Amino acid sequence: VDLSNFLEANAAMPFPAMEVARSPHLPCVPVDANATDSNSATDVLDLWRQQKQIPAPFVWPNADARPSSMLELDVPVVDIGAALHSAAGMGRAAAQVAEACASHGFFQVTGHGVDPALARAALDGAADFFRLPLATKQGARRSPGTVEGYASAHADRFAAKLPWKETLSFSHNHDDVGARGNSHVVVDYFTSALGDDFKHLGLVYQEYCEAMEEASLAIMEVLGMSLGLGRGYYRDYFADGSSIMRCNYYPRCPEPDRTLGTGPHCDPSALTILLQDGDVDGLQVLVDGAWRFVRPKTGELVVNIGDTFMALSNGRYKSCLHRAVVHREKERRSLAYFLAPREDRVVRPPPSPAPAPRLYPDFTWAELMRFTQRHYRADARTLDAFARWLDPPTCSATPLSHGPAQAQGTV
C-alpha cells in the first residue's frame, strides 16, 4: 500500500525527546531511512509519534468507532482442569460453554495448565520484539497475501481504516501427523526470519504454542460434550491442525476515540485463545447493541468461537463481533492463538439424527484463509460473503448427511 498521499497531507509531529525516552516500548524508527526496503512501514511507525492528532487513514467511521460503554460482558469462567478430571466438572463446564456459545461465543478458562512463568516469558518476549529497531523487525516482515510475519498497522494490505497496532504472526503446526512436541516450526521461523540470535525467543514461543495447543484441544473436548458429540470428536478433528500465533502491540494514541487497535470483526479461525497483559483492558464484544469489555483477569484466558467452528456447528454456536480499543496514556500487549484445522481438512457439520438445512457449504481452511487474506477484510459477514464466493449450487437446501463423509480429509 502506498501511503505517500496521506503522509504528505498529514505530516507527522514527533514526540519531544524526553517523551520518547520515558516510553521504552514505543516503536523506534532507525535513523537511516534506507535501513529497510519498506517505506510504508517506516511511514506508519512515524505516525505513532503524532503528538496531537492522528492521520486520516487511521480514522474509523462513527459506526465502527462509536463510544464504548463501561459495561462488562458477563462471561462464564470455565474450569477446564475440573472438566477433564470428573464427570461433574465436565457437565458443569459443558453447560456453561453451551449457554455462552449460543449467545455471544465468549468465555474465560481456568485450570488450563499453562505455566504462569511461561505466559510471562511469552508476553515479555513480545515486548522485547516490538522495542527493536524497525530495520530488525522488518527482517520478519509479512509478504503480501500471507499470514506469517511482522506488520505495522496492516499497511501492506489496507489503505483506510488502519488499526493502531503492530503485529508479529507465525504458524504452529506439525511436520508429521501425530508427532506432537517434535516439531520445531516456530523456532525455525524465528531463526530463518531474524537470525540465530532469536533462537531463544523462538524456543519460548514454541513451548507457549504447545501449551496453547493442549489447552485448545482440552477446550474442544468440552465443546464436543456440549454439542452431544463426545469428548474425542473435535479433539481428533483438530489434533493435526495448522494454527496461528499472533503477538499484538497497541501503542499509546493521541486520539483514541477516533481510531481502533483492531476493527470490528469475527475471527475466521475455529477458536481463539487470548492472553491479555497486565490490567490494561482493550477487548470489547458487541452484545445487544453495546460494546462491552472483557477485562484481563490474572490466570484466566479469554476464549471465543470463530467462523470455522460456527460453520462446523451449522450456526448453533456464534462467532461474535469484537474489537480492540486503544488508550491515550497506556500501551497494551496481548497474545492470540488461533486454532484451525489442517489446511486440506473439509469443514462440515457432523451427521445429525435430525437433519437441518445447511447454512454454509463445505470448505477447507486453506480456502477460507485465501479468501480472508486476499479477497475480503474479515467482519461480521465473512462466512456469508465466503459462501457466495465459493458459489455452491444448492448449499442452503442441502440437509446434513446421515452417512459417512466422502470428502478426503473429513473426520
Salt bridges, closest charged atoms under 4 A:
GLU19 OE1 - ARG22 NH2 2.60
GLU19 OE2 - ARG252 NH1 2.89
ASP37 OD2 - ARG141 NH2 2.95
ASP64 OD2 - LYS161 NZ 3.53
GLU72 OE1 - ARG295 NE 3.49
ASP124 OD1 - ARG120 NH2 3.08
ASP128 OD1 - ARG131 NH1 2.55
ASP156 OD1 - ARG142 NH2 2.75
GLU166 OE1 - LYS137 NZ 2.95
GLU213 OE2 - HIS174 NE2 3.03
GLU213 OE2 - ARG180 NE 3.59
GLU214 OE1 - ARG180 NH2 2.73
GLU214 OE2 - ARG235 NH2 2.82
GLU221 OE1 - ARG231 NE 2.74
GLU221 OE2 - ARG235 NH1 2.81
ASP240 OD2 - ARG342 NH1 2.86
ASP240 OD1 - ARG345 NH1 2.84
GLU255 OE1 - ARG258 NH1 3.11
ASP267 OD1 - HIS265 NE2 3.08
ASP267 OD1 - HIS322 NE2 3.32
ASP277 OD1 - ARG120 NH2 3.07
ASP277 OD2 - ARG333 NE 3.52
ASP281 OD2 - ARG295 NH1 2.47
ASP281 OD1 - HIS327 NE2 3.58
GLU331 OE2 - HIS25 NE2 3.34
GLU331 OE2 - ARG333 NH1 3.29
ASP344 OD1 - ARG342 NE 2.53
ASP362 OD2 - ARG348 NH2 2.48
ASP362 OD1 - ARG358 NH2 2.70
ASP379 OD2 - ARG381 NH2 3.16
